[in-house]
């Protein structure tokens, strides 16, 4: 029985992780869960998975109310409550938190000797060198959950990284993939949240439309697989069937295909190196799909992807600047404070303005995150 700590339980990855665990009750047990502010969703989770005893939420008032409602369970709150969950004895931590808040739990997971199943891309985008150093120091294990990185990981099985010519990270193109930049001037929040293929959280759906998410995935791939940025390409597959590809030095290309179901990469991370039946998922029917379409990535159409490559190559705290700026800019757009195209403007201005630190400590990254957020709130609020 593999014991699991689930961080970000009420989000899309979190709820689908619970689905996977419920599909294999004799193999996996969730022993602790962290949630944010979605208390109603957490109550649903407690009803369908009553054996978990340890929880943490963001607000103290929510923790106290839940403790009164469920006296036999344990509820913490805030950063201390979140990090305190990592003291519960477990084999693996699924980090499905959103944003910079996921970095410290990732580092602590590795330090405590648990396998890190990573869905929090910001851990590597903002603190890739720190995570890599921790993995080396504590001889840790990190497994990817993002569909693109799980695909690459699967395509690498049985092969040598030294034989890889390039990684090809695929993208759906997002909500506005068929629109020109001129047509993006007056797009609405509702339109931006209408992803053609995936059902995801609001921020990642907007990031998919700006291609910022793909830029983050390029940075993440660099740290996950130790591949130079010059050897990481991106491509649009509108059907979201080809999740990513690996080209080898002999020109062989191996791709991982599947339906748009995040339970597939989640379960692979849990079961690795084995594969298990996934009864809840529909099989991929290529006859029904009929055709697959691929388009070249246009860096002028998606300038944030180009900026992510630049930030990744520059290193230091560049990823932390990009991530913090993106989080706030997307929030401002969702609250209709700025337009869709102003998301790009805010992020580019922050990247240009904020102080660059070549070899940041965790504290440097935390301050970078804080200062960048303040800058974008002010800049976007003008």
Secondary structure as UniProt FT lines:
FT   STRAND          2..7
FT   TURN            9..10
FT   HELIX           12..23
FT   TURN            24..27
FT   STRAND          28..34
FT   HELIX           39..48
FT   TURN            50..51
FT   STRAND          54..57
FT   HELIX           60..69
FT   TURN            71..72
FT   STRAND          74..77
FT   HELIX           78..84
FT   HELIX           85..87
FT   STRAND          92..95
FT   TURN            100..101
FT   HELIX           102..111
FT   TURN            112..113
FT   STRAND          115..118
FT   HELIX           122..137
FT   TURN            138..139
FT   STRAND          142..144
FT   HELIX           147..156
FT   TURN            157..158
FT   HELIX           161..163
FT   STRAND          164..171
FT   TURN            175..178
FT   HELIX           182..184
FT   TURN            185..186
FT   HELIX           189..192
FT   HELIX           202..210
FT   HELIX           212..225
FT   HELIX           229..231
FT   STRAND          232..237
FT   TURN            238..239
FT   STRAND          242..248
FT   TURN            249..250
FT   STRAND          253..257
FT   HELIX           263..271
FT   TURN            272..273
FT   TURN            279..280
FT   HELIX           286..289
FT   STRAND          294..296
FT   TURN            299..302
FT   HELIX           303..314
FT   TURN            316..317
FT   HELIX           318..334
FT   TURN            335..336
FT   HELIX           340..353
FT   TURN            358..359
FT   HELIX           362..380
//
